[in-house]
Amino acid sequence: MATWNVNSAKQRLPRLLDWLDQRQPDVVCLQEIKLTNDAFANVLGPEFTDRGYEIAVNGEAQWNGVAILSRVGLDDVVVGIPGGPGFPQVESRAISADCNGIRVHSLYVPNGRVPNSEHYHYKLAWLEALRAQVAAGPDEVLVCGDMNIAPTDADVFDPAAYIGQTHVTAPERAALARLQELGLRDVIRDRWPNETVFSYWDYRAGMFHKNLGMRIDLILAGTPVAARVQAAWVDRLARKGTGPSDHAPVMVDLDAAPDGDIGPMVPPPSAKAPRRGSHKLPQA
């Protein structure tokens, strides 16, 4: 299965379809689809149906939007987070469903924008509501998506560059840790504990080619599911070429790994690891 922030499903459609045909994932969580439910079904639905996928979508025009594609069943769909906060209206940031005995959550966590802002406190409240939803069970669960949090300093190219920014603050990381305390394993970090792994690179300033990224797209697995993991990796190839998303898909193979245990990022970056303190964020 995979999770991918596509940064506009309509704009990314040719690349998305080629990727589906190449990788053949059974379950796909999509984020930032930027389409209403009807538009998603009309524009993309026939393409997915032809490939054997059922669709569950929580869409929104222009912004946000999440979906789950599954060829192994799609039951008990829940749109949003019951009792979750809005800003001020509830946004289209969560959807969950049962896929072949696993509860799958596709999530687009609020960005937070500026530490201690209204957006930031909304993000923390949203994460707490998510924790309550996941805590209700079952243990056979995959919590997937753009979490907009780098779990540790090892998950950003240079911690010094992110001082004063969201995604790395102690309250955000504590909220993510509280979610994981429910028994969720970070499958990428479990598989590659000492490797540099990123899933997002800013479009600006050649960040991708310099491998100046962050790991903010996560797959968190309940203990019974984590025990089945055969491979976990970032499909960096999907971030290459013309008109990509600024995120790459994160992949996990359960029970069997057709490509083998092929590495933390595929293909590996050619750029050397940057010297700490030598770069600034493009927006800084």
N, C-alpha and C positions, 0 to 999 in steps of 0.2 A: 504494500500500500504506500501511498505518498501524500504529502501535503505541499501545497504550492500557493503562494501569494502571486497571482498572475498580473496584478496591477492593470485591470481592465480585460475581462474575458473576451469582449468583442475585438479589441485591438490585438489581442494575443492569439486569436482563434487559429490561424494557420499553424503557428508554432505549437499551440496546445494540441491540436489534432495530430500533427506529425509526432509529437512526443508520446501521446497515447498509443499510437501505432507502433512506435519503437519499443517502449518500455512495457506495454501491456499490463499496467497495474490493475489489480482487482478492485481496489477501493481508492478513491482520490478525494481529498479534502481541498477545496479551493477557497481562497480568500480574496477580498477586494475585487469582486467580479464587476461591480459598478453597473449593474443592470437590475431592473425590476424583475419580479418573478415571471411575468408574462413575456417580457423581452428576452429573458434568458431561455425560456421554454421555446419561444418562436425562432430565435436566432441560432441557438446552439443545440436545443433539444433533439432535433432530428439527427444531427451528427453523432450525438452521444448514444441515442437509441440504436442507430445503425451499428454501433460498436458494442452493443450488448449491455449498456449501462442504464440502470434506473437512476432517477434524479430526485434529490431533495434540495430545495433552494430557499434561502431567506434573503431576498434581494432588495435593492434600494437604488434609485436612479442617481447617477453621478458619483456616489460615494459608497464605501463599505460593501456589504454583501458577501455572503458565504454560501457554499454548496457542498453536497456530498454526491459523488458518483459511485455507484456500486454495481458489480456484476455478480455478487454473491449474496444478494438479498438486501432489502432496505425496508425495515419495519419500525413501527413505533416512533415515528418522526416527531421530534419536539423542536419547535421553532423558538429561538431565543433562550434566555435564561429565566425561568419562572421567578418572579419577584425581583428581577434584576433592575438596576438603575438606568435612567436615561439622561440625556444631556441637551435639553430637558426631556425631549421625546426619546423613547426607546429606539436604539439604532439596530441595524441589521448586522449583527456581529457574531452570532452563534446559531448553530443548528446541530442536532445530534440524532442518531438513529442506530438501530441494531443491524449489524452487517455480519451475517454468518456467526452469530453467537457472541460478537464483540460489540460493546457500546462505543460508538465512534463519535467524537465531538470535533467539529470543524469551527475554529475560532479565529476571530480577528480582534485582538485585544486593543482597546483604545491606546492611542499614542502617548498621551500625557502632556505633550507639547513642552511645557516649562515646569520645572520642579516647583511644587507648592502652589501651582495655579489651580483654578477650578477644574480644568481638564485633567490635571494630575490627580486630584482627589477623586474625581469621577473614575479614573482608571483603577485606583486602589479599591474603591467600592465595588466596581464591576468584578474585579478579581475575587473579592470576598464572596460575592453572590455566586460566581462560578464554582468556588470551592464548596459551597453548600450544595450545589446541584450535583457535583461529582461525588461528594461524600455520601449522598443518598444511594449510591451503588449503581451498577454492580461492580465487582472487582475485575471482571473481564472488560477492560476499558482501554481505549486509546484516546488521549487528549492531544489534539493536533492543531497546528496552525501558527500564524504570525503572532507570537506572544508579546512582541515589542519590548522584550526584556532580554538582555544578555546575562545569563545566570551568574557568571563570574568574570573576573578580569581576563581570564584566559580566552574568553569568548569575544573579545574586541582586539583590533590590531594594535592599539596603543591606549592603555587606560588613561594616560595623561591627556590625550586628545578629547576625552569625554568628560572631563571635570566640569561640573555645572550643567551637564546635559541630562535629559531623561534617559531611560533604558538601562541605566547602570546604578541608580541611586539605591541606598540601603533599604528604604521602604518598599520599593518595587521588587527588589531581590528577595526581601523577606516575605512578601505576598506570594511570590512564585514558590519559595521554599515551603510555605504553609500548604500550598496546593500539593506539592510533592510529598509532604508528610502523610498524605492519605495512602501512601504506598505506591506512588507513581515513580517509575524509573525513566531517566533521560536516556533513551536508547542509543543516541549518537555518542554521548559522553561515556556511557558504560562500555561501548564497543571500542572507542578511541580515547582513552583517558588522558593521554599525553600528547595528542596531536593538535595542530592548529586546524580548526574547522570553522568555516564561515558559511552563511547562507544568504547574506544580503551585502550588496556593495552599492554605494551611492552612484547615480549616473554621472555625477560631475567629477572633473579633475582626474579622470582615468583611474578611479578607485579600483575598478574590477581588475584592470590589467596590472596594477601594482599590488593586487591582493590586499587592499586596505579595507577590510570588511568587518562584519559582526555576525555572530550566530544568535539570531533572534527567532528563527523558525524551528519549532521543537516538535518532537513526537515523544509524549510521555505515556508510558505503558503501565497498566496495573500488573501486579506481580505475576498472575497466571499467564498473561500475554508476554511480558518481558522474558519469561522463561523459554518462550518459543522462538525468540529472535535468532535468526541465522546470519543476517547481515543488516547493516545500517550505514547509510552514506548520503552525501549531498551530490546531486546530479548537476555538477558545475557546467557540464556541456550545454545545458538548457539556458544558461546565462550568457552564452557566447552568441556571436553573430549579429544580424541586423534586427532591430526592434525587439529586444528582449524585455522581460520584466526585470526589475532591479533585484528580485529574489530568485533563488534557484530552488527546485524541488528537493525535499528531504524524503528519503526512501527507507523503508524497512521491509525486509523479507521475513515472513514467519514460516516455519516448518521446512522450507527449501529456499535456496538462494541460486536462481538460475545463472546469475553473473558471477557467483562466488563471492567471497568476502573481499571486495575489490579495492577498498581503501576509503579513507574518510571523505575526500572530495575527488570526483571523477570527471574529467581528468585532473591530475594535480596541477596547481598553478606553477607557472614558470618563474614568477617573480620570487626573489629571495625575501625572507622574513624582514620586515622593516625594523630599523633601529628604534627602540622606544624613545619617545620624545622628539622624533625627527619630523613628524607630520602633524598637520592641523586638519580639522574637519573642513570641508569646502564652505560650509555656511558660517564658520567662525570668523 
